[in-house]
Amino acid sequence: MPVRLKKLIGTVLILIWIIMYTLIAMKLAITVLPNAHWVLELAYYAFAGIAWIVPPGFLIAWMSEEPRRRT
């Protein structure tokens, strides 16, 4: 697969992931955290703010791979 096509697919998937992740994270925060202690809220927002980057990291690595040559 050409690198340009991989970058296009990866970019679209990352955008979809970010939208879905933010909606899920907000829904979870609204349903679970309203009566939580402030330390739990801080931990949740710190984790949620960092955890979104893991799947795009794998996608970025995949997007930057050179195409395999057929022999």
C-alpha positions as CSV (number, residue, x, y, z in Angstrom):
1,M,0.0,0.0,0.0
2,P,1.5,3.4,-0.9
3,V,2.5,5.7,1.9
4,R,0.1,8.5,0.8
5,L,-2.9,6.1,1.0
6,K,-1.8,4.8,4.4
7,K,-1.5,8.4,5.6
8,L,-5.0,9.3,4.3
9,I,-6.5,6.2,5.9
10,G,-4.6,6.8,9.2
11,T,-5.7,10.4,9.4
12,V,-9.3,9.6,8.9
13,L,-9.1,6.8,11.5
14,I,-7.4,9.1,14.0
15,L,-10.1,11.8,13.5
16,I,-12.9,9.2,14.0
17,W,-11.0,7.8,17.1
18,I,-10.7,11.3,18.7
19,I,-14.4,12.1,18.2
20,M,-15.5,8.7,19.6
21,Y,-13.1,8.9,22.5
22,T,-14.1,12.3,23.6
23,L,-17.8,11.4,23.5
24,I,-17.2,8.3,25.5
25,A,-14.9,10.1,28.0
26,M,-17.5,12.9,28.5
27,K,-20.4,10.4,28.9
28,L,-18.4,8.4,31.5
29,A,-17.4,11.6,33.3
30,I,-21.0,12.8,33.4
31,T,-22.5,9.5,34.7
32,V,-19.8,8.5,37.2
33,L,-18.0,11.6,38.5
34,P,-20.7,14.1,39.6
35,N,-20.5,12.9,43.2
36,A,-16.9,11.8,43.2
37,H,-14.2,13.1,45.4
38,W,-12.0,15.7,43.7
39,V,-8.9,13.4,43.8
40,L,-10.8,10.8,41.8
41,E,-11.9,13.5,39.3
42,L,-8.3,14.7,39.0
43,A,-7.1,11.1,38.4
44,Y,-9.8,10.5,35.8
45,Y,-9.2,13.6,33.9
46,A,-5.4,13.0,34.0
47,F,-5.8,9.5,32.7
48,A,-8.5,10.4,30.1
49,G,-6.3,13.3,28.9
50,I,-3.3,11.0,28.2
51,A,-4.9,7.6,27.3
52,W,-6.3,8.8,23.9
53,I,-2.8,9.0,22.4
54,V,-2.1,5.2,22.6
55,P,-4.1,4.0,19.6
56,P,-3.1,6.9,17.3
57,G,0.5,6.2,18.2
58,F,0.2,2.7,16.7
59,L,-1.6,4.2,13.7
60,I,1.2,6.8,13.2
61,A,3.8,4.0,13.3
62,W,1.9,2.1,10.7
63,M,1.4,5.1,8.5
64,S,5.2,5.9,8.4
65,E,6.3,2.4,7.4
66,E,7.7,2.1,4.0
67,P,5.8,-0.2,1.6
68,R,7.1,-3.7,1.4
69,R,8.7,-4.7,-1.9
70,R,7.4,-7.7,-3.7
71,T,10.1,-10.3,-4.6
